[in-house]
Amino acid sequence: MKEQIRKIPLRVEKVDTLEFSVGVVLVLVSLLMPLAFNMHNFPVWHYLIEALRWSEKTFLMTAALLLVALNALRGIPHYVGAFFIGESIGFTWRGKKTEVLNAALTIALLRVVYRVIYLIYGVRYDFGLPAMLTACFGILFQILNYKYISRTKKALLVGAFLTAFQFLDVMPLMDSLPVGRGETSQDIKIAAAVLDGEGLINTMGMVGILLFFLFGVLIFFQLRVENNLRELSVLREQNEEIRTRVQINEIKNRTYQEMQYLVHDLKSPLTALQTLVGVLKMKCEAEERSQDVEYLTRVEDNVEQMSRMISEILYEDQRSPITTKELVRIVLAQVSTSDYASYI
């Protein structure tokens, strides 16, 4: 089974649960947007009728601008939500990171949202050139991996490009392209032809595209600089952490070496003492001086205990367990002459 898992070339390496959750919430919100933003509370038809009644191109421009705003407001939640969901998942193909599946997931989510909105409200969103261009810019943003940029700024960037491309829908000049295939967009273009305002609508569309596109490009490059600066800051912090870790390890190694020297210096006189005690003990045993043998045995045991305690300072595997009772006894023996001994 493990061998089969290793052979699977496609894997999900990471999932940013917070960004994924925000994306899902935005997609769900987008399903409610046709209730809040529709032709009933956006007076596009009112200004379009007034434009034809009074042959007033100003009303025509107002209708076109309202339609652009309506389409942008309804589209921002599901474009940003699909972008967040696509960006939140890290795919790898044969061990290498790939953004192709992120792009495919983003576009698929947009198509699914369009379809669900049509099934619920009967409103058909046209997945034309503006939608494709906005999706492509979102995919480009994913490929550049601006992981240190806040989601609010990413959403602002997507909204700027989406609004810019929505102007394509109302421009008669773009009729040959897959744009402006919605019913209201077609009506605005027809009204522009009737009022001889096609040039005015095209100019308005070009100005709108230019303004919002330049705004999006400025945000794009500003976020690029910000992301690079934050990335350098993170790298600097990581290098500082590594440098600190190296310094700590050097201090530990130096301390360990000094402890080795200290243990050696402490154990050398103890070894000599053990030898002398052993010789005296042998002599006392030969002379049958039992009292002296007992005293020397106690000295020998204490020297041995001291030698063991010194070894425990350096060698962890030589440390012996101790009971709480013994620990308290040792502490009290050290502080018994102090004024605070009774508190202990």
PyMOL commands that set and color helices and strands:
alter all, ss='L'
color gray80, all
select helices_A, chain A and resi 2-7+17-30+33-36+44-54+57-88+100-121+129-144+151-170+172-174+183-194+198-286+290-314+316-318+324-335+339-342
alter helices_A, ss='H'
color red, helices_A
select strands_A, chain A and resi 10-15+89-93+96-97
alter strands_A, ss='S'
color yellow, strands_A
deselect
rebuild
show_as cartoon
